[in-house]
Amino acid sequence: MNDQTPSRSGGRAARRAARAAPLAEHLRPIRPGMPGGQYKPLTETDVLRIHSAALEALERIGLAEAPPSGVAYLTAAGAIQGDDGRIRFPRALVEDTIARANRSLTLYSRDGQHDLDLSGTRVHYGTAGAAVHMVEPDGRTYRESTVQDLHDAARICDRLDNIHFVQRPMVCRDIFDNFEMDMNSVYACTAGTTKHVGVSFTDPSYVAPAIEMLHMIAGGETAWRERPFVSNSNCFVVPPMKFATESCLVMEACIKHGMPVLLLSAGMSGATAPGSIAGAIVQAVAECLAGLVYVHAVKPGAPAIFGTWPFDLDLRTGAMTGGSGEQALLTAGCAQMHQFYDLPGGAAAGIADSKLPDMQAGWEQMCSNVMAGLSGLNMVYEAAGMHASLLGFCHESLIMGDDLIGQALRCVRGIEVTDETMALDQMAAVCMGGPGHYLGTAETLGRMEMDNVYPALGDRTSPKEWAERGKPDLIAQATARKNEILAKRSAARFDPALDAAIRAKFNIHLPA
Protein backbone atom coordinates (compact mmCIF):
# COMPACT_ATOMS: atom_id res chain seq x y z
CA MET A 1 0.00 0.00 0.00
CA ASN A 2 2.99 2.26 0.50
CA ASP A 3 3.71 2.93 -3.16
CA GLN A 4 7.08 4.68 -3.45
CA THR A 5 7.73 3.89 -7.12
CA PRO A 6 10.05 6.27 -8.95
CA SER A 7 7.35 7.09 -11.49
CA ARG A 8 5.03 8.48 -8.82
CA SER A 9 7.82 10.34 -7.08
CA GLY A 10 9.16 11.68 -10.33
CA GLY A 11 5.72 12.81 -11.44
CA ARG A 12 5.13 14.62 -8.17
CA ALA A 13 8.57 16.23 -8.34
CA ALA A 14 7.97 17.29 -11.90
CA ARG A 15 4.64 18.88 -10.96
CA ARG A 16 6.27 20.73 -8.07
CA ALA A 17 9.05 21.95 -10.32
CA ALA A 18 6.52 23.12 -12.90
CA ARG A 19 4.59 25.07 -10.25
CA ALA A 20 7.81 26.63 -8.95
CA ALA A 21 8.96 27.77 -12.40
CA PRO A 22 8.05 31.33 -13.44
CA LEU A 23 4.86 31.52 -15.47
CA ALA A 24 4.81 32.90 -18.96
CA GLU A 25 3.85 36.58 -18.93
CA HIS A 26 0.37 35.96 -20.35
CA LEU A 27 -0.37 33.31 -17.69
CA ARG A 28 0.66 35.35 -14.65
CA PRO A 29 -2.23 36.06 -12.28
CA ILE A 30 -1.30 39.75 -12.15
CA ARG A 31 0.83 41.97 -14.37
CA PRO A 32 1.33 45.64 -15.26
CA GLY A 33 -1.43 47.33 -17.20
CA MET A 34 -4.38 45.15 -16.24
CA PRO A 35 -7.66 47.02 -16.84
CA GLY A 36 -9.51 48.44 -13.86
CA GLY A 37 -12.52 50.73 -13.89
CA GLN A 38 -14.95 48.53 -11.96
CA TYR A 39 -15.36 51.13 -9.22
CA LYS A 40 -17.09 54.41 -10.12
CA PRO A 41 -17.77 56.71 -7.17
CA LEU A 42 -19.31 59.35 -9.46
CA THR A 43 -22.52 58.96 -11.42
CA GLU A 44 -22.61 60.01 -15.08
CA THR A 45 -24.47 63.15 -14.02
CA ASP A 46 -21.80 63.88 -11.39
CA VAL A 47 -19.04 63.60 -13.99
CA LEU A 48 -20.80 65.97 -16.38
CA ARG A 49 -21.40 68.51 -13.62
CA ILE A 50 -17.73 68.41 -12.56
CA HIS A 51 -16.66 68.83 -16.19
CA SER A 52 -19.00 71.80 -16.67
CA ALA A 53 -17.85 73.41 -13.41
CA ALA A 54 -14.19 73.03 -14.41
CA LEU A 55 -14.84 74.69 -17.77
CA GLU A 56 -16.68 77.53 -16.04
CA ALA A 57 -13.80 77.99 -13.59
CA LEU A 58 -11.34 78.27 -16.46
CA GLU A 59 -13.53 80.70 -18.39
CA ARG A 60 -14.58 82.88 -15.44
CA ILE A 61 -11.67 82.67 -12.96
CA GLY A 62 -8.70 81.57 -15.04
CA LEU A 63 -5.14 81.19 -13.76
CA ALA A 64 -2.73 83.88 -12.59
CA GLU A 65 1.04 84.38 -12.81
CA ALA A 66 1.90 82.70 -16.10
CA PRO A 67 5.47 83.45 -17.19
CA PRO A 68 5.80 85.78 -20.20
CA SER A 69 6.57 82.84 -22.48
CA GLY A 70 3.48 81.05 -21.17
CA VAL A 71 1.34 84.12 -21.81
CA ALA A 72 2.63 84.20 -25.37
CA TYR A 73 1.99 80.51 -25.99
CA LEU A 74 -1.47 80.53 -24.41
CA THR A 75 -2.78 83.73 -25.98
CA ALA A 76 -1.52 82.58 -29.38
CA ALA A 77 -3.55 79.39 -28.86
CA GLY A 78 -6.72 81.36 -28.05
CA ALA A 79 -6.59 82.00 -24.32
CA ILE A 80 -7.34 85.54 -23.13
CA GLN A 81 -5.29 87.62 -20.70
CA GLY A 82 -7.48 89.97 -18.72
CA ASP A 83 -6.66 93.39 -17.28
CA ASP A 84 -6.02 91.62 -13.97
CA GLY A 85 -3.29 89.54 -15.62
CA ARG A 86 -5.17 86.27 -15.29
CA ILE A 87 -5.27 83.90 -18.24
CA ARG A 88 -8.80 82.74 -19.04
CA PHE A 89 -9.66 79.80 -21.24
CA PRO A 90 -12.68 79.90 -23.55
CA ARG A 91 -14.72 76.72 -23.36
CA ALA A 92 -14.21 75.97 -27.06
CA LEU A 93 -10.40 76.19 -26.69
CA VAL A 94 -10.41 73.67 -23.85
CA GLU A 95 -12.78 71.29 -25.58
CA ASP A 96 -10.80 71.47 -28.83
CA THR A 97 -7.60 70.69 -26.91
CA ILE A 98 -9.22 67.67 -25.22
CA ALA A 99 -10.38 66.43 -28.62
CA ARG A 100 -6.85 66.69 -30.08
CA ALA A 101 -5.01 65.26 -27.06
CA ASN A 102 -3.38 61.83 -27.07
CA ARG A 103 -5.72 59.02 -26.09
CA SER A 104 -2.81 56.80 -25.15
CA LEU A 105 0.79 57.19 -24.15
CA THR A 106 3.68 54.76 -23.77
CA LEU A 107 6.13 55.46 -20.98
CA TYR A 108 9.29 53.73 -22.12
CA SER A 109 11.73 51.72 -20.05
CA ARG A 110 15.45 51.74 -20.70
CA ASP A 111 15.62 47.99 -21.39
CA GLY A 112 12.40 47.73 -23.42
CA GLN A 113 11.06 45.08 -21.03
CA HIS A 114 8.99 47.32 -18.78
CA ASP A 115 7.22 49.76 -21.12
CA LEU A 116 3.93 51.09 -19.71
CA ASP A 117 0.82 51.38 -21.87
CA LEU A 118 -1.21 54.30 -20.54
CA SER A 119 -4.49 53.81 -22.34
CA GLY A 120 -8.04 53.17 -21.23
CA THR A 121 -8.18 51.88 -17.67
CA ARG A 122 -4.81 50.11 -17.61
CA VAL A 123 -3.35 50.28 -14.09
CA HIS A 124 0.30 50.70 -13.06
CA TYR A 125 1.73 51.19 -9.57
CA GLY A 126 4.95 52.96 -8.64
CA THR A 127 6.78 55.31 -6.32
CA ALA A 128 6.84 59.10 -6.16
CA GLY A 129 7.19 61.95 -3.71
CA ALA A 130 9.78 64.21 -2.18
CA ALA A 131 10.32 62.72 1.26
CA VAL A 132 13.05 64.42 3.27
CA HIS A 133 13.52 61.60 5.78
CA MET A 134 14.30 57.89 5.76
CA VAL A 135 12.37 55.68 8.15
CA GLU A 136 14.55 53.20 10.04
CA PRO A 137 12.04 50.70 11.44
CA ASP A 138 14.48 48.71 13.56
CA GLY A 139 15.31 51.74 15.68
CA ARG A 140 11.95 53.48 15.11
CA THR A 141 13.83 56.60 14.01
CA TYR A 142 13.89 59.17 11.19
CA ARG A 143 17.01 60.55 9.52
CA GLU A 144 17.63 62.78 6.51
CA SER A 145 17.50 61.00 3.14
CA THR A 146 20.61 60.76 0.96
CA VAL A 147 21.52 60.12 -2.66
CA GLN A 148 22.59 56.60 -1.65
CA ASP A 149 19.11 56.02 -0.23
CA LEU A 150 17.58 57.15 -3.52
CA HIS A 151 19.85 54.87 -5.53
CA ASP A 152 19.08 51.96 -3.21
CA ALA A 153 15.34 52.59 -3.57
CA ALA A 154 15.69 52.42 -7.37
CA ARG A 155 17.70 49.21 -7.08
CA ILE A 156 15.06 47.65 -4.85
CA CYS A 157 12.24 48.72 -7.18
CA ASP A 158 14.09 47.15 -10.09
CA ARG A 159 13.66 43.76 -8.37
CA LEU A 160 10.00 44.12 -7.33
CA ASP A 161 7.47 42.77 -9.82
CA ASN A 162 4.57 44.91 -8.65
CA ILE A 163 6.43 48.24 -8.71
CA HIS A 164 6.08 49.19 -12.35
CA PHE A 165 7.85 52.56 -12.45
CA VAL A 166 10.20 54.62 -10.28
CA GLN A 167 9.43 58.26 -9.81
CA ARG A 168 11.91 59.83 -7.42
CA PRO A 169 10.47 59.18 -3.92
CA MET A 170 12.88 61.26 -1.85
CA VAL A 171 15.16 64.28 -1.89
CA CYS A 172 18.97 63.98 -1.66
CA ARG A 173 19.43 65.98 1.53
CA ASP A 174 23.18 65.37 1.56
CA ILE A 175 23.72 67.37 -1.65
CA PHE A 176 23.35 71.09 -0.97
CA ASP A 177 23.84 72.47 -4.47
CA ASN A 178 20.51 72.29 -6.32
CA PHE A 179 22.09 71.66 -9.71
CA GLU A 180 24.18 68.77 -8.42
CA MET A 181 21.17 67.40 -6.53
CA ASP A 182 19.09 67.30 -9.71
CA MET A 183 21.86 65.71 -11.79
CA ASN A 184 22.56 63.13 -9.11
CA SER A 185 18.87 62.33 -8.77
CA VAL A 186 18.71 61.53 -12.49
CA TYR A 187 21.88 59.44 -12.22
CA ALA A 188 20.88 57.61 -9.03
CA CYS A 189 17.51 56.54 -10.43
CA THR A 190 18.60 55.54 -13.93
CA ALA A 191 21.67 53.68 -12.64
CA GLY A 192 19.42 51.78 -10.24
CA THR A 193 16.61 50.61 -12.49
CA THR A 194 15.79 50.07 -16.14
CA LYS A 195 12.09 50.74 -15.44
CA HIS A 196 10.60 54.10 -16.39
CA VAL A 197 11.87 56.92 -14.16
CA GLY A 198 10.27 60.21 -13.16
CA VAL A 199 12.29 63.20 -11.92
CA SER A 200 11.85 66.89 -11.12
CA PHE A 201 14.02 69.93 -11.81
CA THR A 202 14.41 72.90 -9.51
CA ASP A 203 15.50 75.35 -12.23
CA PRO A 204 14.80 75.59 -15.98
CA SER A 205 18.52 75.87 -16.74
CA TYR A 206 19.09 72.40 -15.30
CA VAL A 207 16.99 70.65 -17.94
CA ALA A 208 19.49 70.87 -20.80
CA PRO A 209 22.42 69.36 -18.82
CA ALA A 210 20.14 66.56 -17.60
CA ILE A 211 19.07 65.90 -21.18
CA GLU A 212 22.74 65.76 -22.16
CA MET A 213 23.25 63.03 -19.55
CA LEU A 214 20.19 61.17 -20.81
CA HIS A 215 21.44 61.38 -24.39
CA MET A 216 24.68 59.75 -23.22
CA ILE A 217 22.74 56.97 -21.47
CA ALA A 218 20.37 56.45 -24.40
CA GLY A 219 23.12 56.42 -27.02
CA GLY A 220 22.38 59.75 -28.64
CA GLU A 221 19.60 62.29 -29.14
CA THR A 222 17.80 60.25 -31.79
CA ALA A 223 17.67 57.18 -29.56
CA TRP A 224 16.45 59.32 -26.66
CA ARG A 225 13.67 60.96 -28.66
CA GLU A 226 12.53 57.56 -29.98
CA ARG A 227 12.27 56.09 -26.46
CA PRO A 228 12.41 58.72 -23.70
CA PHE A 229 12.73 56.58 -20.55
CA VAL A 230 12.57 59.49 -18.09
CA SER A 231 9.62 61.84 -17.57
CA ASN A 232 9.30 65.15 -15.75
CA SER A 233 7.05 65.39 -12.71
CA ASN A 234 5.99 69.01 -12.94
CA CYS A 235 4.06 71.03 -10.35
CA PHE A 236 3.12 73.62 -12.96
CA VAL A 237 0.47 75.18 -10.72
CA VAL A 238 0.44 76.60 -7.21
CA PRO A 239 -3.16 75.96 -6.13
CA PRO A 240 -5.53 77.65 -6.09
CA MET A 241 -5.51 78.55 -9.78
CA LYS A 242 -2.03 80.06 -10.19
CA PHE A 243 0.76 79.01 -12.49
CA ALA A 244 4.12 78.18 -10.90
CA THR A 245 6.42 80.37 -12.97
CA GLU A 246 9.70 78.43 -12.67
CA SER A 247 8.00 75.06 -13.07
CA CYS A 248 6.25 76.27 -16.21
CA LEU A 249 9.61 77.20 -17.71
CA VAL A 250 10.94 73.74 -16.75
CA MET A 251 7.90 72.23 -18.46
CA GLU A 252 8.51 74.21 -21.66
CA ALA A 253 12.13 73.03 -21.75
CA CYS A 254 11.21 69.39 -21.14
CA ILE A 255 8.60 69.46 -23.91
CA LYS A 256 11.12 70.85 -26.38
CA HIS A 257 13.57 68.05 -25.49
CA GLY A 258 10.98 65.31 -26.02
CA MET A 259 10.53 64.45 -22.36
CA PRO A 260 7.01 63.38 -21.29
CA VAL A 261 5.47 65.65 -18.66
CA LEU A 262 3.29 64.81 -15.68
CA LEU A 263 0.97 67.80 -15.21
CA LEU A 264 0.75 67.73 -11.44
CA SER A 265 -1.92 69.69 -9.57
CA ALA A 266 -1.62 69.03 -5.84
CA GLY A 267 -4.14 71.20 -4.03
CA MET A 268 -4.86 70.55 -0.35
CA SER A 269 -8.56 70.08 0.33
CA GLY A 270 -9.69 72.73 2.79
CA ALA A 271 -6.52 74.81 2.42
CA THR A 272 -5.44 75.36 -1.19
CA ALA A 273 -8.46 73.58 -2.69
CA PRO A 274 -12.14 73.54 -1.73
CA GLY A 275 -12.88 71.52 1.39
CA SER A 276 -15.44 69.27 -0.31
CA ILE A 277 -14.32 66.22 -2.27
CA ALA A 278 -16.27 67.34 -5.35
CA GLY A 279 -14.87 70.90 -5.16
CA ALA A 280 -11.28 69.65 -4.82
CA ILE A 281 -11.77 67.46 -7.89
CA VAL A 282 -13.26 70.37 -9.87
CA GLN A 283 -10.26 72.59 -9.12
CA ALA A 284 -7.72 69.85 -9.91
CA VAL A 285 -9.46 69.07 -13.20
CA ALA A 286 -9.61 72.76 -14.13
CA GLU A 287 -5.92 73.28 -13.37
CA CYS A 288 -4.86 70.20 -15.33
CA LEU A 289 -7.03 71.20 -18.28
CA ALA A 290 -5.22 74.53 -18.28
CA GLY A 291 -1.94 72.62 -18.22
CA LEU A 292 -3.07 70.48 -21.14
CA VAL A 293 -3.81 73.61 -23.20
CA TYR A 294 -0.39 74.95 -22.23
CA VAL A 295 1.41 71.76 -23.33
CA HIS A 296 -0.38 71.69 -26.68
CA ALA A 297 0.31 75.39 -27.20
CA VAL A 298 4.04 74.69 -26.80
CA LYS A 299 3.98 71.57 -28.99
CA PRO A 300 0.78 69.99 -30.29
CA GLY A 301 0.64 66.30 -29.43
CA ALA A 302 3.43 66.43 -26.83
CA PRO A 303 3.13 63.52 -24.36
CA ALA A 304 1.46 64.60 -21.11
CA ILE A 305 -0.12 62.80 -18.15
CA PHE A 306 -3.22 64.35 -16.60
CA GLY A 307 -1.99 64.49 -13.02
CA THR A 308 -4.88 65.45 -10.75
CA TRP A 309 -3.37 64.99 -7.27
CA PRO A 310 -5.68 66.68 -4.74
CA PHE A 311 -4.77 65.77 -1.16
CA ASP A 312 -6.96 65.56 1.92
CA LEU A 313 -6.53 67.67 5.05
CA ASP A 314 -7.29 66.75 8.65
CA LEU A 315 -9.21 69.89 9.54
CA ARG A 316 -8.77 69.27 13.26
CA THR A 317 -5.02 69.80 13.03
CA GLY A 318 -4.34 71.31 9.61
CA ALA A 319 -2.11 68.34 8.76
CA MET A 320 -2.22 66.52 5.46
CA THR A 321 -3.73 63.05 5.61
CA GLY A 322 -2.80 60.78 2.74
CA GLY A 323 -4.11 57.63 4.38
CA SER A 324 -7.76 58.60 4.80
CA GLY A 325 -10.88 57.28 3.13
CA GLU A 326 -11.43 60.79 1.80
CA GLN A 327 -8.06 60.63 0.04
CA ALA A 328 -9.03 57.32 -1.52
CA LEU A 329 -12.26 58.88 -2.81
CA LEU A 330 -10.44 61.93 -4.16
CA THR A 331 -8.10 59.71 -6.16
CA ALA A 332 -10.84 57.40 -7.44
CA GLY A 333 -12.99 60.37 -8.48
CA CYS A 334 -10.08 61.89 -10.37
CA ALA A 335 -9.48 58.57 -12.16
CA GLN A 336 -13.09 58.61 -13.29
CA MET A 337 -12.61 62.09 -14.75
CA HIS A 338 -9.52 60.89 -16.66
CA GLN A 339 -11.67 58.19 -18.23
CA PHE A 340 -14.38 60.69 -19.09
CA TYR A 341 -11.79 62.68 -21.06
CA ASP A 342 -10.14 59.46 -22.29
CA LEU A 343 -6.75 60.88 -21.30
CA PRO A 344 -3.73 59.12 -19.73
CA GLY A 345 -3.88 60.08 -16.07
CA GLY A 346 -2.23 59.69 -12.70
CA ALA A 347 -2.93 60.46 -9.05
CA ALA A 348 -1.65 59.64 -5.59
CA ALA A 349 -2.53 56.59 -3.50
CA GLY A 350 -0.84 54.22 -1.05
CA ILE A 351 0.31 56.98 1.31
CA ALA A 352 0.50 56.21 5.03
CA ASP A 353 0.09 58.83 7.71
CA SER A 354 1.58 56.28 10.10
CA LYS A 355 5.20 56.95 10.95
CA LEU A 356 6.23 53.29 10.79
CA PRO A 357 5.32 50.19 8.74
CA ASP A 358 2.67 49.00 11.19
CA MET A 359 -1.02 48.03 11.14
CA GLN A 360 -2.12 51.64 10.64
CA ALA A 361 0.16 51.91 7.61
CA GLY A 362 -1.27 48.66 6.26
CA TRP A 363 -4.88 49.75 6.30
CA GLU A 364 -4.04 53.22 5.00
CA GLN A 365 -1.93 51.94 2.11
CA MET A 366 -4.31 49.16 1.11
CA CYS A 367 -7.48 51.28 1.15
CA SER A 368 -6.39 53.85 -1.41
CA ASN A 369 -4.28 51.45 -3.50
CA VAL A 370 -7.22 49.09 -4.00
CA MET A 371 -9.65 51.91 -4.77
CA ALA A 372 -7.21 53.54 -7.19
CA GLY A 373 -6.73 50.26 -9.02
CA LEU A 374 -10.42 49.41 -9.12
CA SER A 375 -11.16 52.89 -10.48
CA GLY A 376 -8.81 52.24 -13.42
CA LEU A 377 -6.17 54.86 -12.62
CA ASN A 378 -3.37 54.59 -15.19
CA MET A 379 -0.54 55.71 -12.92
CA VAL A 380 -0.83 55.13 -9.17
CA TYR A 381 1.91 57.32 -7.74
CA GLU A 382 3.35 57.10 -4.19
CA ALA A 383 1.91 53.58 -3.96
CA ALA A 384 4.63 52.09 -1.73
CA GLY A 385 7.13 53.18 0.89
CA MET A 386 5.64 56.56 1.87
CA HIS A 387 5.04 57.41 5.54
CA ALA A 388 4.26 60.41 7.72
CA SER A 389 2.05 61.96 5.02
CA LEU A 390 4.93 61.98 2.48
CA LEU A 391 7.63 63.21 4.87
CA GLY A 392 9.27 59.79 5.29
CA PHE A 393 10.27 56.94 2.98
CA CYS A 394 11.07 53.39 4.10
CA HIS A 395 12.90 50.71 2.12
CA GLU A 396 11.31 47.92 4.18
CA SER A 397 7.86 49.39 3.58
CA LEU A 398 8.64 49.51 -0.14
CA ILE A 399 9.37 45.78 -0.11
CA MET A 400 6.27 44.95 1.91
CA GLY A 401 4.31 47.25 -0.40
CA ASP A 402 5.16 44.94 -3.28
CA ASP A 403 3.13 42.21 -1.53
CA LEU A 404 0.35 44.66 -0.72
CA ILE A 405 0.11 45.90 -4.31
CA GLY A 406 0.06 42.29 -5.49
CA GLN A 407 -3.15 41.75 -3.55
CA ALA A 408 -4.55 45.06 -4.83
CA LEU A 409 -3.81 44.00 -8.40
CA ARG A 410 -5.63 40.72 -7.82
CA CYS A 411 -8.67 42.77 -6.84
CA VAL A 412 -8.24 44.79 -10.03
CA ARG A 413 -8.19 41.63 -12.11
CA GLY A 414 -11.58 40.66 -10.73
CA ILE A 415 -13.60 37.50 -11.39
CA GLU A 416 -13.63 35.71 -14.74
CA VAL A 417 -16.89 33.87 -15.41
CA THR A 418 -16.53 31.22 -18.14
CA ASP A 419 -17.69 27.66 -18.65
CA GLU A 420 -14.30 26.52 -17.34
CA THR A 421 -14.27 28.71 -14.23
CA MET A 422 -17.88 27.89 -13.30
CA ALA A 423 -16.59 24.30 -13.08
CA LEU A 424 -19.83 22.32 -13.47
CA ASP A 425 -18.07 19.30 -15.00
CA GLN A 426 -15.49 19.39 -12.21
CA MET A 427 -18.25 19.54 -9.59
CA ALA A 428 -19.93 16.52 -11.14
CA ALA A 429 -16.68 14.51 -11.25
CA VAL A 430 -15.84 15.32 -7.62
CA CYS A 431 -19.33 14.82 -6.20
CA MET A 432 -20.53 11.80 -8.20
CA GLY A 433 -18.14 8.96 -7.47
CA GLY A 434 -15.14 11.20 -6.96
CA PRO A 435 -13.12 11.99 -3.80
CA GLY A 436 -15.62 14.54 -2.48
CA HIS A 437 -13.09 17.37 -2.45
CA TYR A 438 -11.15 19.45 -4.94
CA LEU A 439 -7.71 19.18 -3.39
CA GLY A 440 -5.24 17.76 -5.86
CA THR A 441 -7.54 17.72 -8.87
CA ALA A 442 -5.95 18.54 -12.21
CA GLU A 443 -8.15 21.62 -12.50
CA THR A 444 -7.18 22.93 -9.06
CA LEU A 445 -3.48 22.32 -9.65
CA GLY A 446 -3.71 23.71 -13.16
CA ARG A 447 -5.12 27.05 -12.02
CA MET A 448 -3.42 27.52 -8.66
CA GLU A 449 -0.60 29.63 -10.10
CA MET A 450 -2.65 31.38 -12.78
CA ASP A 451 -5.49 32.47 -10.48
CA ASN A 452 -3.83 33.08 -7.13
CA VAL A 453 -1.35 35.67 -5.92
CA TYR A 454 0.91 34.37 -3.18
CA PRO A 455 2.68 36.88 -0.92
CA ALA A 456 6.46 36.80 -0.88
CA LEU A 457 6.68 37.90 2.76
CA GLY A 458 3.16 37.68 4.15
CA ASP A 459 2.77 34.77 6.59
CA ARG A 460 -0.13 32.36 6.04
CA THR A 461 1.08 29.55 8.29
CA SER A 462 -0.82 28.28 11.33
CA PRO A 463 0.16 29.58 14.79
CA LYS A 464 1.86 26.21 15.45
CA GLU A 465 3.91 26.37 12.26
CA TRP A 466 4.68 30.03 12.89
CA ALA A 467 6.06 29.18 16.34
CA GLU A 468 8.05 26.23 14.97
CA ARG A 469 9.67 28.57 12.45
CA GLY A 470 10.86 30.86 15.22
CA LYS A 471 7.98 33.38 15.01
CA PRO A 472 9.40 35.26 12.02
CA ASP A 473 8.88 39.01 12.07
CA LEU A 474 7.56 40.67 8.90
CA ILE A 475 9.75 43.77 9.13
CA ALA A 476 12.84 41.69 9.89
CA GLN A 477 12.13 39.61 6.79
CA ALA A 478 11.77 42.79 4.73
CA THR A 479 15.11 44.01 6.06
CA ALA A 480 16.72 40.70 5.12
CA ARG A 481 15.25 40.97 1.63
CA LYS A 482 16.54 44.55 1.34
CA ASN A 483 20.03 43.47 2.37
CA GLU A 484 19.93 40.57 -0.10
CA ILE A 485 19.04 42.91 -2.98
CA LEU A 486 21.58 45.57 -2.06
CA ALA A 487 24.37 43.04 -1.56
CA LYS A 488 24.49 42.54 -5.34
CA ARG A 489 25.45 45.11 -7.91
CA SER A 490 22.55 46.67 -9.76
CA ALA A 491 21.64 44.95 -13.01
CA ALA A 492 20.80 48.43 -14.33
CA ARG A 493 24.28 49.82 -13.76
CA PHE A 494 25.95 51.55 -16.67
CA ASP A 495 28.74 50.19 -18.81
CA PRO A 496 32.07 51.23 -17.18
CA ALA A 497 33.05 53.40 -20.14
CA LEU A 498 29.71 55.19 -20.13
CA ASP A 499 29.83 55.60 -16.36
CA ALA A 500 33.31 57.10 -16.58
CA ALA A 501 32.16 59.52 -19.27
CA ILE A 502 29.20 60.65 -17.17
CA ARG A 503 31.42 61.13 -14.12
CA ALA A 504 33.91 63.15 -16.18
CA LYS A 505 31.15 65.57 -17.14
CA PHE A 506 29.06 65.65 -13.93
CA ASN A 507 29.97 65.60 -10.25
CA ILE A 508 28.40 62.29 -9.29
CA HIS A 509 28.29 61.80 -5.53
CA LEU A 510 27.70 58.03 -5.54
CA PRO A 511 30.85 55.94 -5.34
CA ALA A 512 31.86 54.24 -8.58
Secondary structure as GFF3:
##gff-version 3
##sequence-region A 1 512
A	DSSP	alpha_helix	6	20	.	.	.	ID=ss1
A	DSSP	three_ten_helix	25	27	.	.	.	ID=ss2
A	DSSP	beta_strand	34	35	.	.	.	ID=ss3
A	DSSP	alpha_helix	44	60	.	.	.	ID=ss4
A	DSSP	alpha_helix	68	77	.	.	.	ID=ss5
A	DSSP	beta_strand	80	81	.	.	.	ID=ss6
A	DSSP	beta_strand	87	88	.	.	.	ID=ss7
A	DSSP	alpha_helix	91	100	.	.	.	ID=ss8
A	DSSP	beta_strand	104	107	.	.	.	ID=ss9
A	DSSP	beta_strand	116	119	.	.	.	ID=ss10
A	DSSP	beta_strand	122	127	.	.	.	ID=ss11
A	DSSP	beta_strand	133	136	.	.	.	ID=ss12
A	DSSP	beta_strand	141	144	.	.	.	ID=ss13
A	DSSP	alpha_helix	147	158	.	.	.	ID=ss14
A	DSSP	beta_strand	165	167	.	.	.	ID=ss15
A	DSSP	alpha_helix	178	190	.	.	.	ID=ss16
A	DSSP	beta_strand	196	199	.	.	.	ID=ss17
A	DSSP	three_ten_helix	204	206	.	.	.	ID=ss18
A	DSSP	alpha_helix	207	218	.	.	.	ID=ss19
A	DSSP	alpha_helix	221	226	.	.	.	ID=ss20
A	DSSP	beta_strand	230	234	.	.	.	ID=ss21
A	DSSP	alpha_helix	245	256	.	.	.	ID=ss22
A	DSSP	beta_strand	261	265	.	.	.	ID=ss23
A	DSSP	alpha_helix	277	298	.	.	.	ID=ss24
A	DSSP	beta_strand	304	308	.	.	.	ID=ss25
A	DSSP	beta_strand	312	314	.	.	.	ID=ss26
A	DSSP	beta_strand	319	321	.	.	.	ID=ss27
A	DSSP	alpha_helix	325	341	.	.	.	ID=ss28
A	DSSP	beta_strand	346	348	.	.	.	ID=ss29
A	DSSP	alpha_helix	359	374	.	.	.	ID=ss30
A	DSSP	beta_strand	379	381	.	.	.	ID=ss31
A	DSSP	beta_strand	386	387	.	.	.	ID=ss32
A	DSSP	three_ten_helix	388	390	.	.	.	ID=ss33
A	DSSP	beta_strand	392	393	.	.	.	ID=ss34
A	DSSP	alpha_helix	395	413	.	.	.	ID=ss35
A	DSSP	alpha_helix	419	422	.	.	.	ID=ss36
A	DSSP	alpha_helix	424	431	.	.	.	ID=ss37
A	DSSP	alpha_helix	442	451	.	.	.	ID=ss38
A	DSSP	alpha_helix	463	468	.	.	.	ID=ss39
A	DSSP	alpha_helix	474	486	.	.	.	ID=ss40
A	DSSP	alpha_helix	496	505	.	.	.	ID=ss41
###
